[in-house]
């Protein structure tokens, strides 16, 4: 993820990234109970909505 962030910033863009310790890939996918993490998914969704509101109004 850090390489993607560096590439975006090198191109003049900005981004904000978050780590969700203890989660696996697909932690947001309720159809994958072996990976789903309700707390991390709720936090990620709230952050996504916050971004949309800030950028899109």
C-alpha distance matrix in Angstrom:
0.0 3.8 5.4 5.3 6.4 8.8 10.1 10.9 12.5 14.3 15.7 17.1 15.1 13.8 11.2 10.7 8.0 9.5 9.3 12.3 13.8 16.1 14.7 14.0 12.6 15.1 15.9 17.1 19.4 22.9 24.2 22.3 24.0 22.7 19.2 20.1 19.7 22.0 21.2 17.4 18.0 20.6 18.4 15.6 18.5 20.2 17.3 17.1 20.8 20.8 18.6 20.9 23.9 22.9 22.1 24.5 27.3
3.8 0.0 3.8 5.4 5.0 6.1 8.6 9.9 10.5 12.1 14.2 15.4 13.9 12.6 10.7 10.5 8.5 10.4 10.7 14.2 15.3 18.0 17.3 17.0 16.1 18.7 19.2 20.4 22.9 26.4 27.8 25.9 27.3 26.0 22.4 23.3 22.5 24.6 23.4 19.7 20.7 22.9 20.3 17.8 20.9 22.0 18.8 18.9 22.6 22.0 19.6 22.3 25.0 23.4 22.7 25.5 28.2
5.4 3.8 0.0 3.8 5.4 5.1 6.2 8.7 9.9 10.4 12.4 14.5 13.5 13.3 12.1 12.9 11.5 13.8 14.1 17.4 18.6 21.0 20.0 19.1 17.6 20.2 21.3 22.4 24.5 28.2 29.2 27.3 29.2 27.8 24.3 25.4 25.1 27.4 26.5 22.7 23.3 25.7 23.4 20.6 23.3 24.7 21.4 21.1 24.7 24.3 21.6 23.8 26.8 25.2 23.9 26.6 29.6
5.3 5.4 3.8 0.0 3.8 5.4 5.1 6.2 8.6 9.8 10.7 12.7 11.1 11.0 9.6 11.0 9.9 12.8 13.8 17.0 18.9 21.3 19.7 18.8 16.8 18.8 20.0 20.5 22.6 26.3 27.4 25.9 28.0 27.1 23.5 24.2 24.1 26.0 25.2 21.4 21.6 23.8 21.7 18.5 20.8 22.4 19.1 18.2 21.8 21.6 18.6 20.6 23.7 22.3 20.7 23.2 26.3
6.4 5.0 5.4 3.8 0.0 3.8 5.4 5.2 6.2 8.5 10.0 10.9 9.0 8.1 6.7 8.0 7.8 11.1 12.8 16.3 18.4 21.3 20.1 19.8 18.3 20.2 20.8 21.0 23.7 27.2 28.7 27.4 29.1 28.3 24.6 24.9 24.2 25.8 24.6 20.9 21.3 23.0 20.4 17.6 20.0 20.9 17.4 17.0 20.4 19.6 16.7 19.1 21.9 20.0 18.8 21.7 24.5
8.8 6.1 5.1 5.4 3.8 0.0 3.8 5.5 5.1 5.9 8.6 9.9 9.5 9.4 9.4 11.1 11.2 14.3 15.8 19.4 21.0 23.9 23.0 22.7 21.3 23.5 24.2 24.7 27.2 30.8 32.2 30.7 32.5 31.4 27.8 28.3 27.7 29.4 28.0 24.3 24.9 26.7 24.0 21.3 23.8 24.6 21.0 20.7 24.0 23.0 19.9 22.3 25.0 22.8 21.4 24.4 27.2
10.1 8.6 6.2 5.1 5.4 3.8 0.0 3.8 5.4 5.0 6.3 8.8 8.6 9.9 10.3 12.8 13.1 16.5 18.0 21.5 23.3 26.0 24.6 23.8 21.8 23.8 25.0 25.2 27.3 31.0 32.1 30.9 33.0 32.2 28.6 29.2 28.9 30.6 29.6 25.9 26.0 27.9 25.5 22.5 24.5 25.6 22.1 21.2 24.4 23.8 20.4 22.3 25.2 23.2 21.2 23.9 27.1
10.9 9.9 8.7 6.2 5.2 5.5 3.8 0.0 3.8 5.5 5.2 6.6 5.2 6.5 7.3 10.4 11.6 15.3 17.5 20.9 23.2 26.0 24.5 24.0 21.9 23.3 24.3 24.0 26.3 29.9 31.3 30.4 32.5 32.0 28.4 28.4 28.0 29.3 28.2 24.6 24.4 26.0 23.6 20.5 22.2 23.1 19.5 18.4 21.4 20.6 17.1 18.9 21.6 19.6 17.5 20.2 23.3
12.5 10.5 9.9 8.6 6.2 5.1 5.4 3.8 0.0 3.8 5.3 5.0 4.8 5.6 7.5 10.4 12.2 15.8 18.2 21.8 24.0 27.1 26.0 25.9 24.3 25.9 26.4 26.3 28.9 32.4 34.0 33.0 34.8 34.3 30.6 30.6 29.7 30.9 29.4 25.9 26.1 27.3 24.5 21.9 23.7 24.1 20.4 19.9 22.6 21.3 17.9 20.1 22.4 19.8 18.1 21.2 24.0
14.3 12.1 10.4 9.8 8.5 5.9 5.0 5.5 3.8 0.0 3.8 5.4 7.2 9.1 11.2 14.1 15.5 19.1 21.1 24.7 26.6 29.6 28.5 28.1 26.4 28.2 29.1 29.1 31.5 35.1 36.4 35.3 37.3 36.6 32.9 33.2 32.7 34.0 32.7 29.1 29.3 30.8 28.1 25.3 27.2 27.7 24.0 23.4 26.1 25.0 21.5 23.5 25.9 23.3 21.3 24.2 27.2
15.7 14.2 12.4 10.7 10.0 8.6 6.3 5.2 5.3 3.8 0.0 3.8 5.7 8.9 11.3 14.8 16.5 20.2 22.6 26.0 28.3 31.2 29.7 29.1 26.9 28.3 29.4 29.0 31.2 34.8 36.1 35.3 37.5 37.1 33.5 33.5 33.2 34.3 33.3 29.7 29.5 30.8 28.4 25.4 26.8 27.4 23.9 22.7 25.2 24.3 20.6 22.0 24.5 22.1 19.6 22.2 25.3
17.1 15.4 14.5 12.7 10.9 9.9 8.8 6.6 5.0 5.4 3.8 0.0 3.8 6.9 10.2 13.7 16.1 19.9 22.6 26.1 28.5 31.7 30.3 30.2 28.2 29.4 30.1 29.5 32.0 35.4 37.0 36.4 38.4 38.2 34.4 34.2 33.5 34.3 32.9 29.5 29.3 30.2 27.6 24.9 26.2 26.3 22.7 21.8 23.9 22.5 19.0 20.5 22.5 19.7 17.4 20.3 23.1
15.1 13.9 13.5 11.1 9.0 9.5 8.6 5.2 4.8 7.2 5.7 3.8 0.0 3.8 6.8 10.5 13.1 16.9 19.8 23.1 25.8 28.9 27.4 27.3 25.4 26.3 26.9 26.0 28.5 31.9 33.6 33.1 35.1 35.1 31.3 30.8 30.1 30.7 29.5 26.1 25.8 26.6 24.1 21.3 22.4 22.6 19.0 18.0 20.2 18.9 15.3 16.9 19.1 16.5 14.2 17.1 20.0
13.8 12.6 13.3 11.0 8.1 9.4 9.9 6.5 5.6 9.1 8.9 6.9 3.8 0.0 3.8 7.1 10.2 13.8 17.0 20.2 23.0 26.2 24.9 25.3 23.7 24.6 24.7 23.9 26.8 30.0 32.0 31.4 33.1 33.1 29.3 28.6 27.5 28.0 26.5 23.2 23.1 23.7 21.0 18.4 19.8 19.7 16.0 15.5 17.8 16.1 12.8 15.0 17.0 14.3 12.7 16.0 18.6
11.2 10.7 12.1 9.6 6.7 9.4 10.3 7.3 7.5 11.2 11.3 10.2 6.8 3.8 0.0 3.8 6.6 10.2 13.5 16.6 19.5 22.6 21.3 21.7 20.2 21.1 21.0 20.3 23.3 26.4 28.6 27.9 29.4 29.5 25.6 24.9 23.8 24.3 22.8 19.5 19.5 20.2 17.5 14.9 16.5 16.6 12.9 12.5 15.2 13.9 10.7 13.3 15.6 13.4 12.3 15.6 18.1
10.7 10.5 12.9 11.0 8.0 11.1 12.8 10.4 10.4 14.1 14.8 13.7 10.5 7.1 3.8 0.0 3.8 6.9 10.4 13.5 16.4 19.7 18.5 19.6 18.6 19.5 18.8 18.3 21.6 24.5 27.0 26.2 27.3 27.3 23.4 22.6 21.0 21.5 19.7 16.4 16.9 17.5 14.4 12.2 14.4 14.2 10.4 11.0 13.9 12.3 9.9 13.2 15.2 13.2 13.2 16.4 18.4
8.0 8.5 11.5 9.9 7.8 11.2 13.1 11.6 12.2 15.5 16.5 16.1 13.1 10.2 6.6 3.8 0.0 3.8 6.9 10.1 12.9 16.1 15.0 15.9 15.1 16.3 15.7 15.7 19.0 22.0 24.3 23.2 24.2 23.9 20.1 19.5 18.1 19.1 17.3 13.8 14.6 15.8 12.9 10.5 13.4 13.9 10.4 11.1 14.6 13.6 11.8 14.9 17.2 15.9 15.9 18.8 20.9
9.5 10.4 13.8 12.8 11.1 14.3 16.5 15.3 15.8 19.1 20.2 19.9 16.9 13.8 10.2 6.9 3.8 0.0 3.8 6.6 9.5 12.8 11.9 13.5 13.5 14.7 13.3 13.7 17.3 19.9 22.5 21.1 21.7 21.3 17.6 16.9 15.0 16.0 14.0 10.6 12.0 13.3 10.2 8.5 12.0 12.4 9.5 11.1 14.4 13.7 12.8 16.0 18.1 17.2 17.9 20.5 22.2
9.3 10.7 14.1 13.8 12.8 15.8 18.0 17.5 18.2 21.1 22.6 22.6 19.8 17.0 13.5 10.4 6.9 3.8 0.0 3.8 6.0 9.3 8.9 10.7 11.4 13.2 11.6 13.0 16.4 19.0 21.4 19.4 19.7 18.8 15.2 15.1 13.2 15.0 13.1 9.6 11.8 13.7 11.0 9.7 13.5 14.4 12.2 13.8 17.2 16.8 16.3 19.2 21.4 20.8 21.5 24.0 25.6
12.3 14.2 17.4 17.0 16.3 19.4 21.5 20.9 21.8 24.7 26.0 26.1 23.1 20.2 16.6 13.5 10.1 6.6 3.8 0.0 3.8 6.4 5.9 8.6 10.1 11.5 9.0 10.9 14.2 16.2 18.8 16.8 16.6 15.8 12.3 12.0 9.7 11.6 9.8 6.5 9.2 11.4 9.3 8.7 12.5 13.6 12.4 14.1 17.2 17.3 17.4 20.1 22.1 22.1 23.1 25.2 26.6
13.8 15.3 18.6 18.9 18.4 21.0 23.3 23.2 24.0 26.6 28.3 28.5 25.8 23.0 19.5 16.4 12.9 9.5 6.0 3.8 0.0 3.8 5.5 8.6 11.2 13.2 10.7 13.4 16.3 18.0 20.4 17.8 17.1 15.7 12.6 13.1 10.7 13.2 11.4 8.9 12.1 14.2 12.3 12.4 16.0 17.1 16.0 17.9 20.9 20.9 21.1 23.9 25.8 25.7 26.8 28.9 30.3
16.1 18.0 21.0 21.3 21.3 23.9 26.0 26.0 27.1 29.6 31.2 31.7 28.9 26.2 22.6 19.7 16.1 12.8 9.3 6.4 3.8 0.0 3.8 6.8 10.3 12.2 9.6 12.9 15.2 16.5 18.5 15.6 14.5 12.6 10.0 11.0 9.1 12.2 11.2 9.4 12.3 14.8 13.8 14.0 17.3 18.7 18.3 19.9 22.7 23.2 23.7 26.1 28.1 28.4 29.4 31.3 32.6
14.7 17.3 20.0 19.7 20.1 23.0 24.6 24.5 26.0 28.5 29.7 30.3 27.4 24.9 21.3 18.5 15.0 11.9 8.9 5.9 5.5 3.8 0.0 3.8 6.9 8.4 6.0 9.4 11.5 13.2 15.2 12.4 11.9 10.3 7.1 8.0 6.8 10.2 10.1 7.7 9.7 12.9 12.4 11.9 14.8 17.0 16.6 17.6 20.5 21.5 21.8 23.8 26.1 26.7 27.4 29.0 30.6
14.0 17.0 19.1 18.8 19.8 22.7 23.8 24.0 25.9 28.1 29.1 30.2 27.3 25.3 21.7 19.6 15.9 13.5 10.7 8.6 8.6 6.8 3.8 0.0 3.8 6.2 5.6 9.3 10.5 12.7 13.8 10.6 11.1 9.1 5.8 8.1 8.6 12.2 13.0 10.4 11.4 15.0 14.9 13.6 16.2 18.9 18.4 18.6 21.8 23.2 22.9 24.6 27.3 28.0 28.3 29.7 31.6
12.6 16.1 17.6 16.8 18.3 21.3 21.8 21.9 24.3 26.4 26.9 28.2 25.4 23.7 20.2 18.6 15.1 13.5 11.4 10.1 11.2 10.3 6.9 3.8 0.0 3.8 5.5 8.2 9.0 12.1 12.7 10.0 11.7 10.3 7.0 8.8 10.2 13.4 14.5 11.7 11.5 15.3 15.4 13.2 15.4 18.5 17.8 17.3 20.6 22.3 21.6 22.9 25.9 26.7 26.5 27.7 30.0
15.1 18.7 20.2 18.8 20.2 23.5 23.8 23.3 25.9 28.2 28.3 29.4 26.3 24.6 21.1 19.5 16.3 14.7 13.2 11.5 13.2 12.2 8.4 6.2 3.8 0.0 3.8 5.3 5.2 8.6 9.2 7.2 9.4 9.2 6.0 6.6 8.8 11.3 13.3 10.8 9.6 13.3 14.3 12.0 13.4 16.9 16.8 15.9 18.8 21.0 20.6 21.4 24.4 25.7 25.5 26.2 28.4
15.9 19.2 21.3 20.0 20.8 24.2 25.0 24.3 26.4 29.1 29.4 30.1 26.9 24.7 21.0 18.8 15.7 13.3 11.6 9.0 10.7 9.6 6.0 5.6 5.5 3.8 0.0 3.8 5.6 7.9 9.9 7.9 8.6 8.7 5.0 4.2 5.2 7.9 9.6 7.3 6.6 10.4 11.3 9.9 11.6 14.7 15.0 14.9 17.5 19.5 19.7 20.9 23.4 24.7 25.1 26.0 27.7
17.1 20.4 22.4 20.5 21.0 24.7 25.2 24.0 26.3 29.1 29.0 29.5 26.0 23.9 20.3 18.3 15.7 13.7 13.0 10.9 13.4 12.9 9.4 9.3 8.2 5.3 3.8 0.0 3.8 6.3 9.0 8.6 9.6 11.0 7.9 5.6 6.6 7.4 9.5 7.5 4.9 8.4 10.0 8.2 8.8 12.3 13.0 12.3 14.6 17.0 17.4 18.0 20.5 22.2 22.6 23.1 24.7
19.4 22.9 24.5 22.6 23.7 27.2 27.3 26.3 28.9 31.5 31.2 32.0 28.5 26.8 23.3 21.6 19.0 17.3 16.4 14.2 16.3 15.2 11.5 10.5 9.0 5.2 5.6 3.8 0.0 3.8 5.4 5.6 7.6 9.6 7.5 5.6 8.3 9.3 12.2 10.9 8.3 11.4 13.6 11.9 11.8 15.4 16.4 15.2 17.2 20.1 20.3 20.4 23.1 25.1 25.2 25.2 26.9
22.9 26.4 28.2 26.3 27.2 30.8 31.0 29.9 32.4 35.1 34.8 35.4 31.9 30.0 26.4 24.5 22.0 19.9 19.0 16.2 18.0 16.5 13.2 12.7 12.1 8.6 7.9 6.3 3.8 0.0 3.8 5.3 5.9 9.1 8.3 5.5 8.2 8.3 11.9 11.8 9.2 11.5 14.5 13.6 13.1 16.3 18.1 17.2 18.6 21.5 22.4 22.3 24.5 26.9 27.3 27.1 28.4
24.2 27.8 29.2 27.4 28.7 32.2 32.1 31.3 34.0 36.4 36.1 37.0 33.6 32.0 28.6 27.0 24.3 22.5 21.4 18.8 20.4 18.5 15.2 13.8 12.7 9.2 9.9 9.0 5.4 3.8 0.0 3.8 6.0 8.9 9.0 7.7 11.2 11.8 15.5 15.2 12.7 15.2 18.1 16.9 16.4 19.8 21.3 20.1 21.6 24.7 25.2 24.9 27.4 29.7 29.8 29.4 31.0
22.3 25.9 27.3 25.9 27.4 30.7 30.9 30.4 33.0 35.3 35.3 36.4 33.1 31.4 27.9 26.2 23.2 21.1 19.4 16.8 17.8 15.6 12.4 10.6 10.0 7.2 7.9 8.6 5.6 5.3 3.8 0.0 3.8 5.4 5.6 5.8 9.6 11.5 14.8 14.1 12.5 15.6 17.9 16.7 17.0 20.4 21.5 20.7 22.7 25.4 25.8 26.0 28.6 30.5 30.7 30.8 32.5
24.0 27.3 29.2 28.0 29.1 32.5 33.0 32.5 34.8 37.3 37.5 38.4 35.1 33.1 29.4 27.3 24.2 21.7 19.7 16.6 17.1 14.5 11.9 11.1 11.7 9.4 8.6 9.6 7.6 5.9 6.0 3.8 0.0 3.8 5.3 4.9 8.1 9.8 13.1 13.3 12.3 15.0 17.4 17.0 17.5 20.5 22.0 21.7 23.5 26.0 26.8 27.3 29.6 31.5 32.1 32.3 33.7
22.7 26.0 27.8 27.1 28.3 31.4 32.2 32.0 34.3 36.6 37.1 38.2 35.1 33.1 29.5 27.3 23.9 21.3 18.8 15.8 15.7 12.6 10.3 9.1 10.3 9.2 8.7 11.0 9.6 9.1 8.9 5.4 3.8 0.0 3.8 6.0 8.8 11.6 14.3 14.0 13.7 16.8 18.6 18.1 19.3 22.3 23.2 23.2 25.4 27.6 28.2 29.0 31.4 33.1 33.5 34.1 35.6
19.2 22.4 24.3 23.5 24.6 27.8 28.6 28.4 30.6 32.9 33.5 34.4 31.3 29.3 25.6 23.4 20.1 17.6 15.2 12.3 12.6 10.0 7.1 5.8 7.0 6.0 5.0 7.9 7.5 8.3 9.0 5.6 5.3 3.8 0.0 3.8 6.4 9.7 12.0 10.9 10.7 14.1 15.5 14.7 16.2 19.2 19.8 19.8 22.3 24.3 24.7 25.7 28.2 29.6 30.1 30.8 32.5
20.1 23.3 25.4 24.2 24.9 28.3 29.2 28.4 30.6 33.2 33.5 34.2 30.8 28.6 24.9 22.6 19.5 16.9 15.1 12.0 13.1 11.0 8.0 8.1 8.8 6.6 4.2 5.6 5.6 5.5 7.7 5.8 4.9 6.0 3.8 0.0 3.8 6.2 9.1 8.6 7.7 10.8 12.8 12.3 13.3 16.2 17.4 17.4 19.5 21.7 22.4 23.3 25.5 27.2 27.9 28.5 29.8
19.7 22.5 25.1 24.1 24.2 27.7 28.9 28.0 29.7 32.7 33.2 33.5 30.1 27.5 23.8 21.0 18.1 15.0 13.2 9.7 10.7 9.1 6.8 8.6 10.2 8.8 5.2 6.6 8.3 8.2 11.2 9.6 8.1 8.8 6.4 3.8 0.0 3.8 5.6 5.5 6.0 8.6 10.1 10.5 12.0 14.2 15.4 16.2 18.2 19.9 21.0 22.4 24.2 25.7 26.8 27.7 28.7
22.0 24.6 27.4 26.0 25.8 29.4 30.6 29.3 30.9 34.0 34.3 34.3 30.7 28.0 24.3 21.5 19.1 16.0 15.0 11.6 13.2 12.2 10.2 12.2 13.4 11.3 7.9 7.4 9.3 8.3 11.8 11.5 9.8 11.6 9.7 6.2 3.8 0.0 3.8 5.6 5.1 6.1 8.6 9.8 10.4 12.2 14.2 15.1 16.4 18.2 19.9 21.0 22.4 24.2 25.7 26.2 26.8
21.2 23.4 26.5 25.2 24.6 28.0 29.6 28.2 29.4 32.7 33.3 32.9 29.5 26.5 22.8 19.7 17.3 14.0 13.1 9.8 11.4 11.2 10.1 13.0 14.5 13.3 9.6 9.5 12.2 11.9 15.5 14.8 13.1 14.3 12.0 9.1 5.6 3.8 0.0 3.8 5.5 5.2 6.3 8.6 10.0 10.7 12.5 14.3 15.6 16.6 18.6 20.2 21.3 22.7 24.5 25.5 25.9
17.4 19.7 22.7 21.4 20.9 24.3 25.9 24.6 25.9 29.1 29.7 29.5 26.1 23.2 19.5 16.4 13.8 10.6 9.6 6.5 8.9 9.4 7.7 10.4 11.7 10.8 7.3 7.5 10.9 11.8 15.2 14.1 13.3 14.0 10.9 8.6 5.5 5.6 3.8 0.0 3.8 5.5 5.1 6.1 8.5 9.9 10.6 12.2 14.3 15.3 16.5 18.4 20.0 21.0 22.5 23.7 24.6
18.0 20.7 23.3 21.6 21.3 24.9 26.0 24.4 26.1 29.3 29.5 29.3 25.8 23.1 19.5 16.9 14.6 12.0 11.8 9.2 12.1 12.3 9.7 11.4 11.5 9.6 6.6 4.9 8.3 9.2 12.7 12.5 12.3 13.7 10.7 7.7 6.0 5.1 5.5 3.8 0.0 3.8 5.4 5.1 6.0 8.5 9.8 10.4 12.2 14.1 15.3 16.4 18.3 19.8 21.0 21.7 22.7
20.6 22.9 25.7 23.8 23.0 26.7 27.9 26.0 27.3 30.8 30.8 30.2 26.6 23.7 20.2 17.5 15.8 13.3 13.7 11.4 14.2 14.8 12.9 15.0 15.3 13.3 10.4 8.4 11.4 11.5 15.2 15.6 15.0 16.8 14.1 10.8 8.6 6.1 5.2 5.5 3.8 0.0 3.8 5.5 5.1 6.1 8.6 9.8 10.6 12.2 14.3 15.4 16.5 18.3 20.0 20.6 21.0
18.4 20.3 23.4 21.7 20.4 24.0 25.5 23.6 24.5 28.1 28.4 27.6 24.1 21.0 17.5 14.4 12.9 10.2 11.0 9.3 12.3 13.8 12.4 14.9 15.4 14.3 11.3 10.0 13.6 14.5 18.1 17.9 17.4 18.6 15.5 12.8 10.1 8.6 6.3 5.1 5.4 3.8 0.0 3.8 5.5 5.2 6.2 8.6 10.0 10.6 12.4 14.4 15.4 16.5 18.4 19.6 20.1
15.6 17.8 20.6 18.5 17.6 21.3 22.5 20.5 21.9 25.3 25.4 24.9 21.3 18.4 14.9 12.2 10.5 8.5 9.7 8.7 12.4 14.0 11.9 13.6 13.2 12.0 9.9 8.2 11.9 13.6 16.9 16.7 17.0 18.1 14.7 12.3 10.5 9.8 8.6 6.1 5.1 5.5 3.8 0.0 3.8 5.5 5.1 6.2 8.7 9.8 10.6 12.4 14.3 15.3 16.5 17.8 18.9
18.5 20.9 23.3 20.8 20.0 23.8 24.5 22.2 23.7 27.2 26.8 26.2 22.4 19.8 16.5 14.4 13.4 12.0 13.5 12.5 16.0 17.3 14.8 16.2 15.4 13.4 11.6 8.8 11.8 13.1 16.4 17.0 17.5 19.3 16.2 13.3 12.0 10.4 10.0 8.5 6.0 5.1 5.5 3.8 0.0 3.8 5.4 5.0 6.2 8.5 9.8 10.6 12.3 14.2 15.3 15.8 16.7
20.2 22.0 24.7 22.4 20.9 24.6 25.6 23.1 24.1 27.7 27.4 26.3 22.6 19.7 16.6 14.2 13.9 12.4 14.4 13.6 17.1 18.7 17.0 18.9 18.5 16.9 14.7 12.3 15.4 16.3 19.8 20.4 20.5 22.3 19.2 16.2 14.2 12.2 10.7 9.9 8.5 6.1 5.2 5.5 3.8 0.0 3.8 5.4 5.2 6.1 8.7 9.9 10.5 12.2 14.3 15.0 15.2
17.3 18.8 21.4 19.1 17.4 21.0 22.1 19.5 20.4 24.0 23.9 22.7 19.0 16.0 12.9 10.4 10.4 9.5 12.2 12.4 16.0 18.3 16.6 18.4 17.8 16.8 15.0 13.0 16.4 18.1 21.3 21.5 22.0 23.2 19.8 17.4 15.4 14.2 12.5 10.6 9.8 8.6 6.2 5.1 5.4 3.8 0.0 3.8 5.5 5.0 6.2 8.7 9.9 10.5 12.2 13.8 14.5
17.1 18.9 21.1 18.2 17.0 20.7 21.2 18.4 19.9 23.4 22.7 21.8 18.0 15.5 12.5 11.0 11.1 11.1 13.8 14.1 17.9 19.9 17.6 18.6 17.3 15.9 14.9 12.3 15.2 17.2 20.1 20.7 21.7 23.2 19.8 17.4 16.2 15.1 14.3 12.2 10.4 9.8 8.6 6.2 5.0 5.4 3.8 0.0 3.8 5.4 5.2 6.3 8.7 9.9 10.6 11.6 13.0
20.8 22.6 24.7 21.8 20.4 24.0 24.4 21.4 22.6 26.1 25.2 23.9 20.2 17.8 15.2 13.9 14.6 14.4 17.2 17.2 20.9 22.7 20.5 21.8 20.6 18.8 17.5 14.6 17.2 18.6 21.6 22.7 23.5 25.4 22.3 19.5 18.2 16.4 15.6 14.3 12.2 10.6 10.0 8.7 6.2 5.2 5.5 3.8 0.0 3.8 5.4 5.1 6.1 8.5 9.9 10.0 10.5
20.8 22.0 24.3 21.6 19.6 23.0 23.8 20.6 21.3 25.0 24.3 22.5 18.9 16.1 13.9 12.3 13.6 13.7 16.8 17.3 20.9 23.2 21.5 23.2 22.3 21.0 19.5 17.0 20.1 21.5 24.7 25.4 26.0 27.6 24.3 21.7 19.9 18.2 16.6 15.3 14.1 12.2 10.6 9.8 8.5 6.1 5.0 5.4 3.8 0.0 3.8 5.5 5.2 6.1 8.6 9.8 9.8
18.6 19.6 21.6 18.6 16.7 19.9 20.4 17.1 17.9 21.5 20.6 19.0 15.3 12.8 10.7 9.9 11.8 12.8 16.3 17.4 21.1 23.7 21.8 22.9 21.6 20.6 19.7 17.4 20.3 22.4 25.2 25.8 26.8 28.2 24.7 22.4 21.0 19.9 18.6 16.5 15.3 14.3 12.4 10.6 9.8 8.7 6.2 5.2 5.4 3.8 0.0 3.8 5.5 5.1 6.0 8.1 9.4
20.9 22.3 23.8 20.6 19.1 22.3 22.3 18.9 20.1 23.5 22.0 20.5 16.9 15.0 13.3 13.2 14.9 16.0 19.2 20.1 23.9 26.1 23.8 24.6 22.9 21.4 20.9 18.0 20.4 22.3 24.9 26.0 27.3 29.0 25.7 23.3 22.4 21.0 20.2 18.4 16.4 15.4 14.4 12.4 10.6 9.9 8.7 6.3 5.1 5.5 3.8 0.0 3.8 5.5 5.2 5.3 7.0
23.9 25.0 26.8 23.7 21.9 25.0 25.2 21.6 22.4 25.9 24.5 22.5 19.1 17.0 15.6 15.2 17.2 18.1 21.4 22.1 25.8 28.1 26.1 27.3 25.9 24.4 23.4 20.5 23.1 24.5 27.4 28.6 29.6 31.4 28.2 25.5 24.2 22.4 21.3 20.0 18.3 16.5 15.4 14.3 12.3 10.5 9.9 8.7 6.1 5.2 5.5 3.8 0.0 3.8 5.6 5.4 4.7
22.9 23.4 25.2 22.3 20.0 22.8 23.2 19.6 19.8 23.3 22.1 19.7 16.5 14.3 13.4 13.2 15.9 17.2 20.8 22.1 25.7 28.4 26.7 28.0 26.7 25.7 24.7 22.2 25.1 26.9 29.7 30.5 31.5 33.1 29.6 27.2 25.7 24.2 22.7 21.0 19.8 18.3 16.5 15.3 14.2 12.2 10.5 9.9 8.5 6.1 5.1 5.5 3.8 0.0 3.8 5.9 5.8
22.1 22.7 23.9 20.7 18.8 21.4 21.2 17.5 18.1 21.3 19.6 17.4 14.2 12.7 12.3 13.2 15.9 17.9 21.5 23.1 26.8 29.4 27.4 28.3 26.5 25.5 25.1 22.6 25.2 27.3 29.8 30.7 32.1 33.5 30.1 27.9 26.8 25.7 24.5 22.5 21.0 20.0 18.4 16.5 15.3 14.3 12.2 10.6 9.9 8.6 6.0 5.2 5.6 3.8 0.0 3.8 5.9
24.5 25.5 26.6 23.2 21.7 24.4 23.9 20.2 21.2 24.2 22.2 20.3 17.1 16.0 15.6 16.4 18.8 20.5 24.0 25.2 28.9 31.3 29.0 29.7 27.7 26.2 26.0 23.1 25.2 27.1 29.4 30.8 32.3 34.1 30.8 28.5 27.7 26.2 25.5 23.7 21.7 20.6 19.6 17.8 15.8 15.0 13.8 11.6 10.0 9.8 8.1 5.3 5.4 5.9 3.8 0.0 3.8
27.3 28.2 29.6 26.3 24.5 27.2 27.1 23.3 24.0 27.2 25.3 23.1 20.0 18.6 18.1 18.4 20.9 22.2 25.6 26.6 30.3 32.6 30.6 31.6 30.0 28.4 27.7 24.7 26.9 28.4 31.0 32.5 33.7 35.6 32.5 29.8 28.7 26.8 25.9 24.6 22.7 21.0 20.1 18.9 16.7 15.2 14.5 13.0 10.5 9.8 9.4 7.0 4.7 5.8 5.9 3.8 0.0
